[in-house]
Amino acid sequence: MSTAPDASETDAVQSGRIFVAIAAYRDPDCRNTVRDLLQKAAHPSRVTIGVCLQIAPEDEDCRLDAEQAEFGARLQILSLHAEQSRGACWARNQVQSLYDGQDYYLQVDSHMRFVPEWDSKMIAMLHACASAKPILSTYPLAFTPPAEFAEEGIVHIHPKGFSEDGILAQRSTLSSLRHAADQPQAAWLIGAGLIFTKGEWAREVPYDPYLYFEGEEISLAVRSYTHGWDVFTPNAALAWHDYGKRPERARHWKDQADWSEMNRRSFARIAHMLQFKTCNNPDYLLESARYGLGQERSLAQFEAGSGIDFCARLYQGQPLPLSELAADTEQQARERRETFTTIWVNNAWRCPETRSGNGSSLAETVGLRQWLPEILKFLNCQVLADMGCGDLNWMQEIIPQLRFYFAYDIVPGLIGDLRHRFVSHNNCFFSEWDLVLQTPPQVDVILCRDVLTHLPLDAALMALRRFRASGAPYFMATTHNRGRNRWVASGSWYAMDLSAPPFNLPPPRLQLQEGGSKLLGVWAGSDLPEAP
């Protein structure tokens, strides 16, 4: 990070003007927020408040007529009918049109309260940050109207989890003021409800009006970073926020019939910018250069520093789905079974020879069928567990060489079909099985070819931990030398690299080059990741 300004600048910066940006949607508490800002400012004459006031004709308690009459030019209002509103980010963009070159820029929500002399405290704190382009940001402490305030503390923002659309949600933790650092501490994530920075930030990183709500904060954090701005967590309490679900406070998504389309556009736009899913709809990418990444630093640098991998949906090398999307939940298990059942029933991989796909055709497995018996013999394998066995199109040639063959698959109809077809094979045992949730019995070798590559990363990691827990001395699976993984939905495919995060397996002890980057690797069971 850059060097902080020296002490000779202190007097000049303390006398600077502040622009406060508020996007208010049919909020009766906005007038109280405005009054609190001006009444508690050490220098209210230096404060200009801009409000994007989105109201309906019946919202008499949301109007700011009295406040505008009282505060005059210090309160600038862009009044719009609520029906015109396109969401939170659009409104924040609109209010930026009222910014007039002030030295500092403060963004807050319309239902907040502030510490006494908040303006002087924020300025002093900002210039204590170890950066020439600092941003103070956090989630404000909670309050309940009219005057029930949470105890002061330091709020730290962390990644919470990736949504089904790959959008990173955030969470926070609270630490005591007793443990506060002497200066604001460097951070990576932004809380949109409290941002204090230099005024030029509003020019360099203008709010994207095409975003809706979810993804606002991570998008803003990455854009700010790539434009050269550094985020810091305040080291003292600055403000409080009403997080309560007030029935008198309308919600945009309940008023607007087309909010879901705005959400889809927003998700596609963020995914394209963060380079984990390409968007080809030009209507979703309007002005993407103006509201995109900067040129001073790269997305890769942000990912390396923050530990967030958008493509793989990892945080610090580990999968981070939202809790309800974790692979071991009942709903995800049901959807996984339904997905692979649909693929099998409909021959979705369109292979005329086998419903297990082209990778299981006889032509694609010529080398494998020659190599595998020798390797199994070398490993002294008499009992093999085939995890995700498919229809045994090629494997049926190997089965007679084994003492026992345990075949597992998540598709009930497939298992029933195998039991019927191989009823005369006394060494074969077939079971309906979810390798993410169930630990296989101990065998000599676990084979998992062309299976994990069809699973989300957290599901594949859970499966590997199950395989290790089984106690099998050897494990065989498909891997690719790619160096990085990415997230896919169950039933999709990508070239998974088991040596890359989140798996981090060592190089295979033995391997078969199957073509291109595809390998069938052999590992010791002890090479697999253990359960945390």
VEXGU-278694 format. One record per residue (C-alpha): residue in three letters; x, y, z; residue number from 1. Coordinates in steps of 0.1 Angstrom, whole numbers, plus 2048, in hexadecimal, padded with zeros to 3 digits. Layout:
N
residuo;x;y;z;num
Ala;X;Y;Z;NUM
...
This chain:
532
residuo;x;y;z;num
Met;800;800;800;1
Ser;80A;824;7FB;2
Thr;819;83C;815;3
Ala;801;851;82A;4
Pro;802;877;827;5
Asp;81B;888;83E;6
Ala;812;89E;85C;7
Ser;816;8BE;848;8
Glu;7F5;8B7;837;9
Thr;7E1;8B3;856;10
Asp;7D3;8D7;85A;11
Ala;7C9;8D8;836;12
Val;7B6;8B7;836;13
Gln;7A4;8BE;856;14
Ser;794;8DD;847;15
Gly;787;8CA;828;16
Arg;764;8C8;81C;17
Ile;74F;8A8;81E;18
Phe;735;89C;807;19
Val;71D;882;817;20
Ala;70A;86B;7FE;21
Ile;6EA;85C;809;22
Ala;6D3;846;7F4;23
Ala;6B1;845;805;24
Tyr;695;82F;7F9;25
Arg;673;838;809;26
Asp;685;83A;82B;27
Pro;674;84F;847;28
Asp;694;84E;85B;29
Cys;6A8;861;841;30
Arg;69F;883;850;31
Asn;6AD;877;872;32
Thr;6CD;86B;861;33
Val;6D2;88D;850;34
Arg;6CC;8A0;871;35
Asp;6E4;889;884;36
Leu;6FF;88E;86A;37
Leu;6FD;8B4;86C;38
Gln;6F6;8B7;892;39
Lys;714;8A1;89B;40
Ala;72D;8AF;882;41
Ala;74A;8C2;891;42
His;748;8DA;873;43
Pro;725;8D7;863;44
Ser;72C;8F4;84C;45
Arg;746;8DE;83A;46
Val;72C;8C2;835;47
Thr;716;8BF;816;48
Ile;6FD;8A3;816;49
Gly;6F0;896;7F5;50
Val;6D1;880;7F6;51
Cys;6C2;86B;7DA;52
Leu;69F;86C;7E8;53
Gln;689;850;7D9;54
Ile;666;855;7E5;55
Ala;642;84F;7DB;56
Pro;627;86A;7DE;57
Glu;618;85A;7FD;58
Asp;63A;85B;80F;59
Glu;634;87B;823;60
Asp;64A;86F;840;61
Cys;667;869;828;62
Arg;669;88C;81A;63
Leu;685;8A4;823;64
Asp;674;8C5;81E;65
Ala;679;8D1;842;66
Glu;69D;8C7;842;67
Gln;6A4;8D8;820;68
Ala;694;8F8;82D;69
Glu;6A9;8F6;84D;70
Phe;6CB;8EC;83F;71
Gly;6CA;8FE;81D;72
Ala;6E7;8F7;806;73
Arg;6F6;8DE;81E;74
Leu;6DB;8C5;814;75
Gln;6D7;8BE;7EE;76
Ile;6BB;8A7;7E4;77
Leu;6B6;894;7C3;78
Ser;691;88B;7C7;79
Leu;684;86E;7B2;80
His;664;85A;7B1;81
Ala;66A;838;7C0;82
Glu;65D;828;79F;83
Gln;67C;836;78D;84
Ser;694;825;7A5;85
Arg;6AB;80A;797;86
Gly;6B9;7FE;7B8;87
Ala;6D3;807;7D2;88
Cys;6F1;80A;7BC;89
Trp;6DE;81F;7A2;90
Ala;6D3;837;7BE;91
Arg;6F7;83A;7CB;92
Asn;702;842;7A8;93
Gln;6E7;85D;7A5;94
Val;6F1;86E;7C5;95
Gln;715;870;7B9;96
Ser;708;889;79F;97
Leu;705;8A1;7BC;98
Tyr;72A;89E;7C6;99
Asp;73B;8BF;7BF;100
Gly;760;8B9;7C5;101
Gln;760;8B8;7EB;102
Asp;780;8AC;7FB;103
Tyr;770;88D;80C;104
Tyr;754;876;803;105
Leu;73F;863;81C;106
Gln;725;849;812;107
Val;70B;83E;82C;108
Asp;6E9;82F;82C;109
Ser;6C9;842;834;110
His;6C3;833;857;111
Met;6E3;83A;86B;112
Arg;6F0;84E;889;113
Phe;713;85B;88E;114
Val;72D;862;8AA;115
Pro;732;886;8B5;116
Glu;74B;898;89E;117
Trp;74A;87C;885;118
Asp;758;893;86A;119
Ser;778;89B;87C;120
Lys;77C;878;888;121
Met;778;869;865;122
Ile;790;881;856;123
Ala;7AB;87B;870;124
Met;7A6;855;86D;125
Leu;7A7;856;847;126
His;7C9;868;848;127
Ala;7D7;84F;861;128
Cys;7D3;834;846;129
Ala;7F3;827;836;130
Ser;7E8;830;813;131
Ala;7E7;84E;7FC;132
Lys;7C4;842;7F0;133
Pro;7B3;835;80F;134
Ile;78F;82A;814;135
Leu;780;826;837;136
Ser;764;80D;837;137
Thr;752;7F5;84D;138
Tyr;72F;7EA;858;139
Pro;722;804;871;140
Leu;718;7F8;893;141
Ala;6F3;7F0;899;142
Phe;6D9;807;8A9;143
Thr;6B4;804;8AF;144
Pro;6A0;823;8AC;145
Pro;69B;83A;8BD;146
Ala;6BB;838;8D2;147
Glu;6C6;814;8DA;148
Phe;6EA;812;8CF;149
Ala;701;7F4;8CE;150
Glu;721;7F5;8E3;151
Glu;73E;805;8D0;152
Gly;756;7EC;8C0;153
Ile;76A;7E6;8A0;154
Val;758;7D5;884;155
His;76C;7BF;86C;156
Ile;75E;7B3;84B;157
His;765;790;83E;158
Pro;75A;77A;821;159
Lys;73A;767;82A;160
Gly;735;751;80B;161
Phe;72E;750;7E6;162
Ser;70A;74F;7DB;163
Glu;6FC;738;7C0;164
Asp;705;753;7A7;165
Gly;729;756;7B4;166
Ile;723;777;7C5;167
Leu;737;77B;7E5;168
Ala;722;783;804;169
Gln;733;793;822;170
Arg;730;78F;848;171
Ser;73F;7A2;865;172
Thr;74F;79C;887;173
Leu;751;7B4;8A5;174
Ser;770;7BA;8BA;175
Ser;774;7CE;8D9;176
Leu;782;7F2;8D9;177
Arg;79B;7E5;8F2;178
His;7AC;7D3;8D5;179
Ala;7AA;7EF;8BC;180
Ala;7CA;7F7;8A9;181
Asp;7D9;81A;8AB;182
Gln;7D2;81F;886;183
Pro;7B7;812;86E;184
Gln;7C0;7EF;862;185
Ala;7C3;7E5;83D;186
Ala;7A6;7D1;831;187
Trp;798;7C4;810;188
Leu;772;7C6;812;189
Ile;75B;7E4;811;190
Gly;73B;7EA;825;191
Ala;725;800;80E;192
Gly;713;80F;82C;193
Leu;732;822;838;194
Ile;74C;82E;820;195
Phe;762;84C;827;196
Thr;77E;856;80F;197
Lys;78D;871;7FB;198
Gly;775;883;7E2;199
Glu;787;878;7C3;200
Trp;77D;854;7CA;201
Ala;75A;85D;7BE;202
Arg;768;868;79D;203
Glu;780;84B;799;204
Val;769;82F;7A4;205
Pro;746;83B;79C;206
Tyr;729;826;7A9;207
Asp;71D;80D;78F;208
Pro;6F8;815;789;209
Tyr;6F3;7F4;777;210
Leu;6F8;7E0;796;211
Tyr;6DA;7D9;7AC;212
Phe;6E3;7CF;7D0;213
Glu;6F4;7AE;7D6;214
Gly;718;7AF;7CC;215
Glu;71A;7D5;7D1;216
Glu;735;7D3;7EB;217
Ile;74D;7B9;7DC;218
Ser;74A;7CA;7BB;219
Leu;753;7EC;7CA;220
Ala;770;7DE;7DE;221
Val;780;7CE;7BF;222
Arg;77A;7ED;7AA;223
Ser;788;804;7C4;224
Tyr;7A7;7EE;7C9;225
Thr;7AF;7EB;7A4;226
His;7AC;812;7A2;227
Gly;7C7;814;7BD;228
Trp;7B2;819;7DC;229
Asp;7B8;807;7FD;230
Val;79D;7FE;816;231
Phe;7A2;802;83C;232
Thr;78D;7F7;859;233
Pro;785;815;871;234
Asn;796;810;893;235
Ala;77A;822;8A6;236
Ala;754;823;8A4;237
Leu;747;83D;88C;238
Ala;722;835;885;239
Trp;704;81F;88C;240
His;6EC;810;874;241
Asp;6C8;804;878;242
Tyr;6C8;7E0;86B;243
Gly;6A5;7D9;877;244
Lys;68A;7CF;85E;245
Arg;673;7ED;862;246
Pro;650;7E8;853;247
Glu;64E;80D;84D;248
Arg;66E;80C;837;249
Ala;665;7FF;814;250
Arg;67C;7E8;801;251
His;684;7EE;7DD;252
Trp;681;7CA;7D3;253
Lys;65F;7C8;7E1;254
Asp;653;7E7;7CD;255
Gln;663;7DF;7AC;256
Ala;655;7C3;796;257
Asp;675;7C1;780;258
Trp;68F;7BF;79D;259
Ser;698;79B;794;260
Glu;6A3;7A5;771;261
Met;6B8;7C1;780;262
Asn;6C7;7A7;797;263
Arg;6CF;790;77A;264
Arg;6E0;7AC;767;265
Ser;6F3;7B5;786;266
Phe;700;792;78D;267
Ala;70A;78D;768;268
Arg;71C;7AF;769;269
Ile;730;7A7;789;270
Ala;739;784;77D;271
His;746;792;75C;272
Met;75B;7AD;76E;273
Leu;769;794;787;274
Gln;771;77C;76A;275
Phe;760;75D;777;276
Lys;744;75C;75D;277
Thr;743;76D;73C;278
Cys;725;782;733;279
Asn;71C;786;70E;280
Asn;6FD;79B;712;281
Pro;706;7BF;708;282
Asp;6E8;7CC;71B;283
Tyr;6F7;7BF;73B;284
Leu;719;7CF;734;285
Leu;710;7F3;72E;286
Glu;72C;80B;736;287
Ser;740;7EE;744;288
Ala;761;800;73E;289
Arg;756;81F;753;290
Tyr;74A;809;76F;291
Gly;763;7ED;76D;292
Leu;785;7E5;77A;293
Gly;7A1;7FF;77C;294
Gln;7C4;7FD;76D;295
Glu;7DA;803;78C;296
Arg;7D8;7E0;79A;297
Ser;7CA;7C0;78D;298
Leu;7AE;7A9;797;299
Ala;7C8;78D;79D;300
Gln;7DA;7A4;7B6;301
Phe;7B9;7A9;7C9;302
Glu;7B3;784;7CA;303
Ala;7D6;77C;7D5;304
Gly;7D5;796;7F1;305
Ser;7B2;790;7FD;306
Gly;7B3;76A;7FA;307
Ile;792;76B;7E6;308
Asp;791;756;7C6;309
Phe;772;760;7B3;310
Cys;775;746;798;311
Ala;779;729;7B0;312
Arg;763;738;7CC;313
Leu;77F;733;7E5;314
Tyr;78A;747;803;315
Gln;7AD;741;80F;316
Gly;7AE;722;7FA;317
Gln;78E;713;807;318
Pro;76B;711;7F8;319
Leu;754;72B;806;320
Pro;730;726;7FB;321
Leu;714;736;80F;322
Ser;70A;71D;82A;323
Glu;6E9;714;819;324
Leu;6FC;70B;7FA;325
Ala;716;6F4;80A;326
Ala;719;6D2;7F9;327
Asp;70F;6BE;818;328
Thr;6EE;6CF;81E;329
Glu;6CE;6BA;817;330
Gln;6C3;6D1;7FB;331
Gln;6E4;6D0;7E9;332
Ala;6E6;6AA;7EC;333
Arg;6C3;6A7;7DE;334
Glu;6CB;6BE;7C1;335
Arg;6EC;6AC;7BA;336
Arg;6D9;68A;7B8;337
Glu;6BE;699;7A1;338
Thr;6D8;6A9;78B;339
Phe;6EC;68A;784;340
Thr;6CC;675;781;341
Thr;6C0;68D;766;342
Ile;6E1;68A;754;343
Trp;6DF;664;754;344
Val;6BA;661;74B;345
Asn;6BE;67A;72E;346
Asn;6E1;670;722;347
Ala;6E9;695;726;348
Trp;70E;68F;71D;349
Arg;702;683;6FB;350
Cys;718;665;6F7;351
Pro;708;64A;6E2;352
Glu;71D;62E;6F2;353
Thr;719;636;717;354
Arg;704;64D;72C;355
Ser;724;653;741;356
Gly;731;669;725;357
Asn;74C;668;70B;358
Gly;768;664;725;359
Ser;75A;642;72D;360
Ser;759;636;709;361
Leu;76E;618;6FE;362
Ala;782;62E;6E6;363
Glu;78B;647;702;364
Thr;795;62C;71A;365
Val;7AC;616;705;366
Gly;7CB;621;718;367
Leu;7B9;621;739;368
Arg;7AD;5FD;735;369
Gln;7D1;5F2;72F;370
Trp;7E1;606;74B;371
Leu;7C8;602;767;372
Pro;7CB;5DC;76C;373
Glu;7F1;5DF;76F;374
Ile;7EF;5FB;788;375
Leu;7D4;5E9;79D;376
Lys;7EB;5CB;79E;377
Phe;808;5E0;7A8;378
Leu;7F4;5EF;7C4;379
Asn;7E9;5CD;7CF;380
Cys;7C5;5D7;7CA;381
Gln;7AC;5BB;7CF;382
Val;78F;5D1;7DB;383
Leu;786;5F0;7C7;384
Ala;76D;60B;7CE;385
Asp;761;61E;7AF;386
Met;753;63F;7BA;387
Gly;73B;64C;79F;388
Cys;73D;62C;78C;389
Gly;725;635;76F;390
Asp;718;619;759;391
Leu;739;605;759;392
Asn;73C;608;733;393
Trp;762;602;735;394
Met;766;5F7;759;395
Gln;755;5D6;754;396
Glu;775;5CA;744;397
Ile;788;5D0;764;398
Ile;76F;5C1;77D;399
Pro;778;59C;778;400
Gln;79C;5A3;783;401
Leu;790;5AF;7A5;402
Arg;786;59B;7C4;403
Phe;76B;5B5;7CC;404
Tyr;75E;5D3;7B9;405
Phe;749;5ED;7CC;406
Ala;737;605;7B4;407
Tyr;728;625;7C1;408
Asp;712;63F;7AF;409
Ile;6FA;65A;7B9;410
Val;6E0;650;79E;411
Pro;6C7;637;7AC;412
Gly;6BB;62B;78A;413
Leu;6DE;625;77F;414
Ile;6E6;610;79D;415
Gly;6C6;5FC;797;416
Asp;6D0;5F6;773;417
Leu;6F3;5EA;77D;418
Arg;6E5;5D2;797;419
His;6D0;5C2;77C;420
Arg;6EB;5C1;761;421
Phe;706;5B3;778;422
Val;6F0;59C;78D;423
Ser;706;57E;785;424
His;727;58F;78F;425
Asn;72C;583;7B3;426
Asn;749;59B;7B9;427
Cys;735;5BA;7B1;428
Phe;722;5D0;7CA;429
Phe;70E;5EF;7C0;430
Ser;702;60B;7D7;431
Glu;6F0;62C;7D3;432
Trp;709;644;7E2;433
Asp;710;669;7E6;434
Leu;736;66B;7E9;435
Val;733;68E;7F8;436
Leu;71F;681;816;437
Gln;729;65D;81B;438
Thr;74A;64D;824;439
Pro;752;62E;810;440
Pro;75E;60E;821;441
Gln;783;607;822;442
Val;78F;5F7;802;443
Asp;7B1;5F4;7F1;444
Val;7AC;60F;7D7;445
Ile;792;62A;7D2;446
Leu;78C;633;7AD;447
Cys;77B;654;7A5;448
Arg;780;65B;780;449
Asp;76E;677;76E;450
Val;758;67E;78D;451
Leu;766;69A;7A2;452
Thr;769;6B0;783;453
His;743;6B2;782;454
Leu;740;6C0;7A6;455
Pro;743;6E1;7B7;456
Leu;764;6E5;7C9;457
Asp;755;6E2;7EC;458
Ala;743;6C1;7E2;459
Ala;763;6B3;7D3;460
Leu;777;6BD;7F2;461
Met;75E;6AC;809;462
Ala;760;68C;7F3;463
Leu;786;68B;7F6;464
Arg;784;68E;81B;465
Arg;76B;671;81B;466
Phe;783;65C;807;467
Arg;79F;664;81F;468
Ala;789;65B;83D;469
Ser;782;639;82D;470
Gly;7A5;62E;834;471
Ala;7AB;622;810;472
Pro;7D1;621;80A;473
Tyr;7CE;62D;7E6;474
Phe;7B9;645;7D3;475
Met;7B6;64A;7AD;476
Ala;7A5;668;79C;477
Thr;7A4;67F;77E;478
Thr;7B9;69E;780;479
His;7C6;6B9;768;480
Asn;7E6;6CD;769;481
Arg;7D5;6F0;768;482
Gly;7E2;700;788;483
Arg;7C0;70F;792;484
Asn;79C;703;797;485
Arg;77B;713;791;486
Trp;758;70F;79F;487
Val;73E;6FC;78B;488
Ala;71B;6F0;793;489
Ser;714;6CB;798;490
Gly;712;6BA;777;491
Ser;728;6D3;765;492
Trp;74D;6CC;75D;493
Tyr;76F;6DC;75E;494
Ala;793;6D1;75E;495
Met;798;6CC;783;496
Asp;7BB;6CE;791;497
Leu;7BE;6BA;7B1;498
Ser;7E0;6C9;7B8;499
Ala;7D1;6ED;7B9;500
Pro;7BC;6FD;7D5;501
Pro;7A6;6F2;7E7;502
Phe;7B4;6CF;7E4;503
Asn;7D9;6D4;7E3;504
Leu;7E2;6B0;7DD;505
Pro;807;6A8;7D6;506
Pro;811;69C;7B3;507
Pro;802;67A;7AB;508
Arg;819;65C;7B5;509
Leu;80F;64B;795;510
Gln;7FB;658;778;511
Leu;7ED;650;756;512
Gln;7EC;66C;73B;513
Glu;7CA;668;72C;514
Gly;7CC;684;713;515
Gly;7D1;6AA;713;516
Ser;7D4;6B6;737;517
Lys;7C0;698;745;518
Leu;7D2;680;75C;519
Leu;7C6;663;771;520
Gly;7DB;667;790;521
Val;7E3;64F;7AD;522
Trp;7E8;65C;7D0;523
Ala;7EC;64D;7F2;524
Gly;7CD;650;808;525
Ser;7E2;665;820;526
Asp;7E8;67E;804;527
Leu;7C3;688;805;528
Pro;7B6;6A5;81A;529
Glu;7AA;69D;83D;530
Ala;789;6AB;84B;531
Pro;78F;6CC;85D;532
